[in-house]
Amino acid sequence: MKHRFQRLIFLMFMILLGFIFRAPIAFPQNLTKHLLNQTSEALATQVKMRGDPIRGGILFHTSTAGCVKCHSDGQSPSPLGPKLTDIDPLTEDIYLIESVLHPSRAIRKGYETVSVLTTNGQIKNGLLTSQNTTAIVLRELTDLLHPTVIPQSQIDEIEKTPISTMPQGLAESLRNEGEFYDLMRYVSEVVHGGPHRADELRPAPEDLIIQDDSVGLDHAGILQHLGVQDLKAGKRIYLSHCKNCHGVDGNEPTFALARAFGTQPLKNGSDPYSMFMTLTKGSGLMASVQYLSPKERYQVVHYIRETLMKPSNPGYEIVDSSYLAGLPKGTSLGEVAEIKPRDFGPALGSQIGTHVNNALTIKLDAATTASYDLHRMKLVGIWENGFLDLTGTHHYRQRGERMPQIEGTLLPGLDGWQWTYAGSFDEPDGMKPPRGPLGEQFMRYEGYSLYDNDVILRYTIEGRSILESLQKIPSDCGPCIEHTLHIHPGTQPLELSVAKFQKIGSDSGIYEFNGSSPKSLRGPAKDCSAIITEIPPKTKSAVESKRARELDLGTTERTILVQFRTSKTGTLISSAPPTGKWTPNGKTLFLRNDELVFDIGWVGALRGKADVRDGKWHIAAVVVGNDKTQLFVDGKLLATRQEFHRPHVNGHVFKIGSTATDFGGDFEGDIGWVRIYQGIISGKELPALAVGKHPHLKQPFFEWNSAESTEHDQPPETSNRVVARARGDTDGLLWEVHEDGRLLLKIPAGKKNRDVQIAVLSSKNTGEKLLREIKDIGTQRVTNLTTKLAGNARRWPEAIHVRGRQGTDINGYALDTIPIPFSNPWNTWMRTSALDFFPDGRAVVTTHGGDVYIVSGIDNSLSNIQWNRFAAGLFEPFGVKVVDGKIYVTCRDGIKRLHDYNSDGEADFIESFWNDDDVSCVFHGYNFNLQIDDEGNFYLAKAGQHTNHHRPGTIMKVPPQGGESEVVAWGVRTPNGMGRLADGRFTVSDNQGPWMPAGKISAIEPGGFYGNMPINAEQDSWLREKYDGELPEAFDQPFIWMPQELDSSCGGQVWVDDPRFGPLSGRLLHSSFGKGWLYYLSLQDVGDRTQAAIIALPHQWDAGVMRLRVNPADGQLYGTGLSGWQGPAGGKDGCFQRLRYTGKPCRLLDSVAVVDDGIQLDFNFHIDPESTNGVKNWHAEMWDYLWSRKYGSDQFSVLHPGEEGRDEVHIADVLLIDPKTIHLNVPDIRPCDQFLLEFETRDQAGELFFEKAYLTIHAVPDKSENRK
């Protein structure tokens, strides 16, 4: 009987714990296996050398391992396991590690699990809290918080079980080995340090806050749209986050309290919403998983329900319309957190779509926006009811690949504001580069000043300096825009286009103020106003309101056909504004020259050669799918583009025969019919549709034929008109209405300054009413803008105070944290991108979104840090340098120099110190970093891939006075970081990709080529010019290669030469954007070549690290970076941290050098001689990379070229040649791209020391060159 009971309770207990009696426990195969393959002593050493207890404390409280749910840190009762503070402080770290990796090997007394067989045949499992002669007290595993008292008279038998309630393999819930070291370091310090240390390491409340993102969700909408791809995504999430407790198949949980999804009822409900809320809020011992987005949570719920529950769980609940109707209502689909609008300051630098490479967009008031094309100093437009649509950009998405778009209603005609250059409004070849500014003989943009929230543009036109400011003035006819100009003297007369329509009506002209004279086409601005009236395009048919939304050409799963004949060009159909100019996200199908084009406004176009201008009937087709859009003519496929569609724009109409006044053109010819079908129709079916033969269920959703054609002639009162008048120094100014539709203001040469105010009003009103309105609008006195160039009141007086936190010593260095004010008065996204220091120790920190902050109060304690906003709205800053007290910032459009004239702590003048000649509209076309040489020249790196730059990635040099640049070196791909060596040479890092076998760091030499080959025709032509018409067949080698396992995305470097930084001083340090790590390098010159070894430091930074600087005030190393297209798992949006030398013992591999017969290693501590006996603890491998257009490179044998794989390297002997130096005898030492050395040794006290070094070996020195 007893043996039968033992077998029974063992089986029941295993079932409860998710253990299958007929199979062994299935250990996780990745991190856990790796940890179990190491000795406990080795792991304890790594925990001590590399673990960060502060990060470990956050993991203890928040990780999916759920530590704090079972083990209190001492602050509250422990429901399942012992309090950390109750564990004997003399407990060794080895025991603690084994308790996590082998939880059933040694179960702490008082926490053994037992099975109780009662006299009525029940089996109860749990923790035995107490027992006496009359009863026992059991904390049942099914209800740990409520003890069960069982009288001894009701007990038949009690049996201890050999399995701990702590599941095997919980370490697999951690992201990597470093997190295990962090977690165990935290456990160790709390156990050994007791309650006091637990209080010190307890995470700050903000580190544990979980926002409720379940509010406002469209739960029904999310559930209705879940499909096959969501099921696959849910499976990936489940296997990553859920299997450790619930088991791989969901039916065999590995944790006692975890539900078996295939058979058991779920405690909080098995319908999708209840399961979603369980994941959101957490339940019992399961922590919240709000690090997953709401959409991701529903995806994993979808996988659990449809795959694990539906086949066998009787509790599976069907989702029907009544269930969906009862769910909480909302609008968000849970994919991206909805964020309130951000305050970008008075102006924001950016692209607009793909046609304006460098725009400055200015908020005139809460509803009105103006934007300038800074490469031409012309208006992109002025619009109402919005700013910019930034939702798909880096301002709101971590990998924001879309370009900003105009959001609002454009004021017709006002985008015609433009200066003439060389007597013309056109741009002859050579006047400007494709993505750069006009030549300086025509125009130079100098920056903008800020006066309160007014923006004053500063530029020159053909040698005459101009100041310009805009204001909005309300009127009865709509918004009136006032341009105030301060024009410097000059011998060159100027012409300014104030407004423009494509075609203008006969009432356009110049009218005297008193109205006594008839209109003319010329007149003095002193006495006259001017007006132009638009003739709208001829539209054959237009559909407005709700029906226009239904017919929008961007709607997916649609097929659109148009029959036409012509010998000319123009628009077939469009979804566009009812009148006026082309706007973002409009759609149009039109003929241009010999091409058929389907264009989405400022997004791009599908186009193909089409010989259709022959006067014969043809059929054009656009097939818009979710995944791709295709363009056909007469059944022939012309072009395909992936995910090419955009949603309907409010106010747009569906038009036949026209697009806009400035785009597409009116159709000249005949349109026979238009048909729109629901669904994707294949190319084979199109000919049948064209002749009216409709396949099964393919009736047109919309059909129009030429018999329905009507011409829309608008009455005069509904035509768009622009009226203008000038005030101030108007003597000699002349209005002129030009036949090309422009309203011109001619400005003569002059010997004195001129202050002029030009008021323009765009409205749909009669000309008579507008002329009356403009006469009295505006102030009588024109402001002299030179009085506003020194700043005024502060825009951002709020200072943000934070308290920093000192890190714990890890091998002599602590990683301290200066908190980023993620919550701030302006709702700016604090994705920190670069930093530098003033001599007094104040820091300058930039953000990806365009802010510049001054951070003060940086001392040893970090107890009173203050952030002050200094500037905002810059164009994607990725480098900063303080020179002579001035802040220089690398932006996508060049280098800015920031001036604070009134010393109030905010920039008053954003000077364009250097205007870049190639500003890309591709999302990753950044300018990286900012360095300076001894002569005061500035250096930065431009991307060569993920861009449309005309050079294949370059190092640019800008002189101390700015204004121009030269190319120093080229062939860099995505060079997110530079540095400077002690000898003055600059370094640049690059990242794996096409023509980039692996990550690397190179020393920059003038004229150097670093491997990145052309990606477009412009780059190809540019590079061939450098090499006599050919492309290079080799490149300048880096001094270190880095595989993905070491650095998955490189950041910048810094040479630290301050002795206050301790043993790491006198070295080049490198940062990783991908890993959030730092490394130190050991450099070696062999002949004229530099090669290196690189070694990772143990500290895990809060985000990807991109920029490093030494603070001159304390000599310590500071870094900053962000998370986005790369970054460490779980990284924060930004970080600002300090690596500080603590003065405590630090054991380092001091240097690595290749010698004629092997490798020499110098340490900064004495080596235990016995640990060098034999080679069993030393391991080496080597491999080469292949330079090719393939993304990255496989690893290839050095000994057998062409074969994939690494070569194991034989280490013949290990010799201790002095107390701190080891010589490795390596008979096969030879040049290779990558050499990996891993070893284990001991110091003189017997402490283990582990290290891993990656080398690049270009040359093996002969004996005479060996380093001594």
WOTA-V796478 format. One record per helix or strand of 2 or more residues. SS is the DSSP state (H for helix, E for strand). FROM is the first residue (numbers start at 1). TO is the last residue. If there is no record, write none. Layout:
# WOTA-V796478
SS:FROM:TO, SS:FROM:TO
This chain:
# WOTA-V796478
H:2:16, H:31:36, H:40:50, H:53:62, H:67:70, H:84:86, H:93:101, E:113:118, E:123:131, E:135:140, E:148:151, H:152:154, E:155:160, H:170:173, H:177:201, H:205:208, H:219:224, H:228:241, H:243:246, H:272:281, H:294:309, H:321:325, E:347:352, E:356:363, E:368:373, E:378:384, E:388:389, E:405:406, E:409:410, H:414:416, E:418:419, E:443:451, E:454:461, E:464:473, E:480:487, E:494:500, E:509:512, E:522:524, E:528:534, E:541:543, H:545:550, E:558:565, E:570:577, E:587:592, E:595:600, E:604:609, E:618:624, E:628:633, E:636:642, E:652:656, E:663:664, E:670:678, H:683:690, E:702:705, H:706:708, H:716:718, E:721:728, E:734:737, E:742:747, E:754:763, H:767:775, H:785:788, E:799:802, E:813:817, E:832:837, E:843:847, E:852:856, E:865:871, E:879:883, E:886:891, E:894:899, E:909:915, E:927:932, E:938:942, E:954:958, E:966:970, E:978:980, E:986:990, E:993:994, E:999:1003, H:1017:1026, E:1040:1042, E:1050:1056, H:1059:1064, E:1067:1072, E:1078:1086, E:1089:1096, E:1107:1110, E:1117:1122, E:1134:1141, E:1149:1155, E:1158:1163, H:1169:1172, E:1178:1184, E:1207:1209, E:1213:1218, E:1221:1225, E:1232:1243, E:1248:1257, H:1263:1265
